[in-house]
Amino acid sequence: MNRTSEMHPFVGTWVTADGHIRHELLPNGRYDEARGNRKSAYRGRYEVTGQHIEYWDDTGFTADGDFVDGVLHHAGMILHRER
């Protein structure tokens, strides 16, 4: 069961300091990742359990990350919430 909801505190856009990678975590449990000028470079679903996030790309690729002190650590990248 997907534990993501509209009220989940991690829903929103997360971005690297240089702005190159942008993860939009949607309230419906889907995500859209932009890379550089390439919008929707990756799309899929995600699930958050506690401070941990799992990603399942529509192409079958999987990844994960952790939220630590309001920062998303994912695949060697650090993403901050876009305000």
Secondary structure, 3 states (H helix, E strand, C coil): CCCCCCCCCCCEEEEECCCCEEEEECCCCEEEEEECCEEEEEEEEEEEECCEEEEEECCCCEEEEEEECCEEEECCEEEEECC
